[in-house]
Amino acid sequence: MDFGLTEEHRLLQETVRNFVANECPLSRLREIYDSDSDFDETIWKGLLEMGVAGLLIPESYGGAGLEMLDLALVAEVLGAGAVPSPLLGHSLAALALLEGGSDAQKERVLPDLAEGSRIAAIALGEGAGVWDPDDLTAQIVDGTLTATKHYVTSADRAALFVVALSEGKLALVDADAAGVKLEPVDSADRTRRSFSVTFNETPAEELAVAAGRRVRDAALILLAADAFGGGWQLVQFSTEYAKTREQFGQKIGEFQAVKHQLANMAIDIEPARGLFWYAAHAFDHIRDESAQVAAIAKAHLTDRYAQAARDAVEIYGGIGLTWECEIHIWLKRALFDRAYLGTPDVHRERSARLSHFS
């Protein structure tokens, strides 16, 4: 039995990896990070040309018709490069339509999402860290929605919102509809800038099936994949830096303590690769296990990513937290991955409940 990736999986990752190296090198990433927006037209257009925006969308709607594992592998590469893009929310919105939309809703919306002529965003969280679909309170009343959603990524570029409602329900809202107001959130991660989005008696269309829990699980998997990519990139950065930085007349990589720290970073990250692979596979093929393995993948990998970022800052020494050193970009992305949709403790507790341990 082969537990590795297929040749098609490896080709997909290599294609995206080459694109990131060419279109979003560190120099370009720094420019975007220091600018007023996290949106880069060239990067997004390139992702569209590779079919990434419609990766999960069936071919009948203009997409590639692939699976969650394929999208997670792309998320890994984008996480490694800390690439700014609306892909996370856009892909989750498309998945919401696939899981919960009526035939008419799919036919009306999915072709535009597949070709990228409309960018979609997902609006999930409410209040102070309320992410679980069972705790949400937003409802459609008489065809309109009045609610505020927090930490909505790429909301300023969205033409369409998929909004999480109570009881796992979802709704479609046009971004230019009456009563929609955006407020930027001062968050650390400038590669995925967030907004509070207020809907005030805004026309909204409920999706046919309550698919909010499935969308939440997909988001956890993609965050785990992003975290793995970012964590492994930090191992590479730190290793190369330790080979060149000199202290007391020798490379710091020759010091035993630094060797141990690098080894610990590697063994924390690399063996966890299978967690998001399996979670992505289970999402499509083992639905009974999907929620539990998605929770543990998100909890473990985002925790390891945050620790790898702290370790990298230590290895880089005094420059590790300065604006001039690139490590802070990955550190802040790690903090976003860890907090978004619930901290590791929250999802470990969920995993335990779903496994009937508590």
N, C-alpha and C positions, 0 to 999 in steps of 0.2 A: 504494500500500500504506500502511495506517495503522499507525504504530508507537506511537500514543498509547493512552490508556485508553478503554474504552467508557463510554457514559453510565451503565451499571449500575455500573461500577467507581467512577466519580466520585460517584455517589449513595451507594454503600456507605461510601466514605471520609467524605463530608460528614455522613452520619448518625452515624458513630462520632465524628467530630470535634466535632459539636454536643453529643453525649452527654458527652464528656470535658470540654468547656468548662463544662458545667452541673454535672456530678457530681464532677469532680476538678480544680477550680481550684487555684491555688497555695496558697491558704489551707488547703484540705482536704488537699492533698498534704503540706504541712508537718506537719499533725496526725498523719497516718498515719506519716510518717517518724520522728516523735518518739515514737510509741507502741510498745507491746511486740509488735505484730504488723503484717505487711504486708497482711493480709486485711481488705477492707472489704466488708461484706455488700451494701450498696447498689450499689457499683460492680459486683460480681460478678452480682448479680441483674439489673442493667441490661444487662450483656453477654449474659446468658442470654436476656433478653427480645428482644434484637436477633438472636438466633440465632447469635452469634459462637462459642459453645462447640461447636456442631455444624456449623460452616461446611463442613468437608471430608467430613462423614458423609453418606452417601446418604440420599435422602428416604425410602427403604424402612425405614430405621432411625430416622427422626425428625429427620434433619439437613437441611441446605440443599443438599447435593450440589454444592457449588462446587469451585473448583480452588485450587491452591497460590498462584496470583497473588492471588486474593481474600483469602486469609488473610494473605499478606505485606503487602498494602495496609492491612489492619487493624493489623498489627504496626507498620507505619510510624507510624500515627496514635497508637497507644499509646506508642510510643517517643518521639514528639514531646512527649507529655504526661508522660513518665516515670510512667505509670500502674501502680500496684501491682495485680497480679492473678495467678492461677494459670494463665493462658491458655497460656503457652508449653508447660509440661509437659503440661497437659491435652490440647492439640491434638496434640502429638507422640505421646502415648499412644493417642489415637484413631487417628492415622495408622498406628501400629504394628499395631493390630488390623486396619485396612483392608488393609495390605500383607502381614501375616503370619498373621492369625488364621484359624482354620477357620470354616466356616459356623456351627457351634454356638457357638464363642467370640464371633463377631460378634453373633449374635442375643441372646446372654446379656448382653453388656456394652455394646454401642454405643448402644442406646436410652437407657440411663441417662446415658451421657456426653453424648449430644446434648441432653438436657433439663437436664443439670447436677445431677441428683439425687445423683450421685456425682462427686466431683472426683478426677481421676487425675493422677499425677505420673510423670515419667520419670527413671529412675536409671541413669546412664551411666558416669561416671568412676570409676576405681580408682587407688589409690596416689597418687604425686606426679605429677599431670598426665597420667595414662594415659587417653586418650579414644578412641583409634582402635579400632574393632571388632576388628581383627586382633590387637591387643595385649592384649585383655581375657582374664581367666582364670576368671571365675565360671562354674560349671557346676551343673547339677541332678544330684544323685546320689540314687538311690532315692526320687525324688519330692520331695526337699527341697533347699533352697538355703542354703549357708553362704558369706557374702561380706559385704564392706563397700563401700558406694557413697558417693562424696563429692560435695558441692555439688549436692545434690538440692533443687531449688527447690520451695517450697510443700508440703514433705513433711508438715508438721504439719496440713495441711488435707486431705490425700489419703485417700480411702477405698480406693484401688487404686494399686499400683505396676506399671509396666512396666519390667522390669529387663533391662539388656543383659548377655548372656552371651558366652562365647567363640565364635569363628567366625561372628559376626554373628547369633547366635540371640537370641531374646527370650523373656521369661517373664512371666506374670501372677502377682502376689502380692497377696493381700488385706492391707490395712494393719493390720487387727486380728488377723492370723494369729499363731500362736505364734512367738516368737523374733525379732520385729521390734522394734528399738530405735532411737530417734531421738536425735541429739545435735546441738544448734545449732552452727553454724559462725560464727565472728566474721568476717564478710565486710563489705567496705566498702559494698556496694549494699544499702541498707535497703528499696528498692522490690521486691527479689526476694531474700528471705532464704533462706539455704541451710542444709542439714542433712547430716550424715553419717548414713546409714541402714545399720544392721547387721542382717543376716539370719542367724540361728543355727538351723540345721536347720529352716528355715521351709518349710512346704508351698508348692510352686510348680508352676505349670502352663506348660509350654513352648508357645509359639505354633507353629503348623503349619509356617510358612515362615520361614527366616532372613532377616529384613528389617532387621537392625540398620544396615546401611550406608545403606539408603534413609532410615531415620529420622534418622541422623546428617546426611545431606545436607539434609534438610528443616529440621533445626535450624539449620544454617549459613545457610540462606536467611532464616529468620525473624530470626536475630541480625543479619544484614546489613540487613534491612528496619528493624528497631528502631534500628540505628545510623544509618541514613540519616535517619530521622525525628528522632532526638535531635540529630544534627549540624546539620540544617537549622533546628531550633528554636533552637539556640545562635547561629546566624547572625542570626536574627531578634532574639533577646534582645540580642545585642551591638550590633546596628545601632541599635535603639531606645535603648539606654543611651548610646551615643555621641552621640545627638542631644540628650540632656538633661544629661549630666554636664559641668560647667564646670571648667576648669583655666586658670589665668593669664588669667581674664577672657573666655574663649571656650569654646564647645562642643568637647569633645575630638574629635568627628567632623570638625572642620574641620582638624585636624592631618594633614599628608600621610602620616605614618607610620601613623596609625590608619586612614586611608582605604585604604592599601595592605594593612594587615592584614585588614581587613574584606573587601576584594576577594579576597584570597588564600583566606580561609575559604570564601567563596561559590563560587569556581571549583574549590576542592577537593571540595566536597560536591555541588553541583547536577548536574554532568555525570555523576556516578556513579550517579544514579537508575536509569539503564538497566541497571546491573549486576544489581541484585536483581530488577528486572522480568524480565529475560531468564532469570536463573537459575530464577525461579519458573515461568516459561513452559516452560523446558526440563524441569523436574521432571516435568511431566505429558505433554509432547508430544515431547521430544527426549531420550529416556532415555540414549542413548549419550554425550551431552554433559553430562548433569546433574551428575555428581560433580565434574567439572573446573570448571564455571562456578559451582557452589555454593561450592567452595573459594576461588576467586579473589574472588567477591563478599564472602564473609565476611572474607577477609584484607584487602582494600582498604578496605571501608567501615568496619570496626571500627577500623582504623588511622587513617582520616580523622576518625572520630568522636572518638577520643582526642586527636588534634591540635587539632581544633576546640574541645574542652573546655579544653585548655591555653591556646589563644589567647583564649578567652572570659575565663578567669581573669585574663589579663594586661590585657585591655581594662577589666575591672571594677576593676583595680588592687588596692589593699590590702584591699578587702572581698571580693575574689573567692573566697577560700578560707574565709571565716568562715561559721559556722553560720547566721547571719542572712541571708546571700545565697543565693538559690536555685541559683546556678550549681553549687555543689558536688554537688547531687543528680544533675545530668546528668553531671558529671565522674566520679562513682563508678559510675554506670550504664555509662558508656563503658568504664571499666576492666573491669567485669564482661563486657561484650560482647566485649572484646578477648581476654580470657583464657579464657572458657568454651569448652570443646570444642577448645582449642588456639589458640596465638597466631598472628598473621599469618604469621610465618616458617614455621611448621609447614604451614600451608595453601598458602602459595606453593610450598613444596617439593612438596607433594602435587600441586598444579596442574601443576607442571613435569613430574613423573613421568607424570601422566595424559595430558599433551600430548606425551609421548615426547621431552621436551627433556633429560631426564637419566636 
